[in-house]
Amino acid sequence: MNEYVKYFMGAFFGYLNEPKRVRKEKRRQKQAGRPAFSARWFGLLPWALRQLFHKK
């Protein structure tokens, strides 16, 4: 248990010691790598419905 607390506190204070702009950049890069919300939760269904109703 003590090792877990040490790890957690080290990670927490390491995060706090990073500059704010570095934290924001990491967060932005993480979000850019994700698929859209609808694709994550519902798969291809939203895309298929969009293709069905938005024919040109």
C-alpha positions as CSV (number, residue, x, y, z in Angstrom):
1,M,0.0,0.0,0.0
2,N,2.8,2.4,0.8
3,E,4.4,2.0,-2.6
4,Y,1.1,2.8,-4.2
5,V,0.8,6.0,-2.2
6,K,4.4,7.0,-3.2
7,Y,3.6,6.4,-6.8
8,F,0.4,8.3,-6.7
9,M,1.9,11.3,-4.9
10,G,4.9,11.3,-7.3
11,A,2.6,11.3,-10.3
12,F,0.3,13.9,-8.9
13,F,3.1,16.4,-7.9
14,G,4.9,15.7,-11.2
15,Y,1.7,16.8,-13.0
16,L,1.4,19.9,-10.9
17,N,5.1,20.9,-11.5
18,E,4.6,20.9,-15.3
19,P,3.9,24.3,-16.8
20,K,0.2,24.9,-17.7
21,R,0.9,25.2,-21.4
22,V,2.6,21.8,-21.5
23,R,-0.4,20.2,-19.7
24,K,-2.8,21.9,-22.2
25,E,-0.7,20.7,-25.2
26,K,-0.7,17.1,-23.9
27,R,-4.5,17.3,-23.4
28,R,-5.1,18.7,-26.9
29,Q,-2.9,16.0,-28.5
30,K,-4.7,13.3,-26.6
31,Q,-8.1,14.6,-27.7
32,A,-7.0,15.0,-31.3
33,G,-6.1,11.3,-31.5
34,R,-9.6,10.1,-30.5
35,P,-12.4,9.3,-32.9
36,A,-15.5,11.4,-32.7
37,F,-17.9,10.9,-29.8
38,S,-20.6,9.4,-31.9
39,A,-18.2,6.9,-33.4
40,R,-16.8,5.9,-30.0
41,W,-20.2,5.2,-28.5
42,F,-22.3,4.0,-31.5
43,G,-19.8,2.7,-34.0
44,L,-20.7,3.0,-37.7
45,L,-24.4,3.5,-37.2
46,P,-24.3,7.4,-37.1
47,W,-22.1,7.4,-40.2
48,A,-24.5,5.0,-42.1
49,L,-27.5,7.1,-41.2
50,R,-25.8,10.2,-42.3
51,Q,-24.9,8.6,-45.6
52,L,-28.4,7.4,-46.1
53,F,-30.1,10.7,-45.5
54,H,-27.5,13.1,-47.0
55,K,-27.3,11.8,-50.5
56,K,-26.3,14.4,-53.1
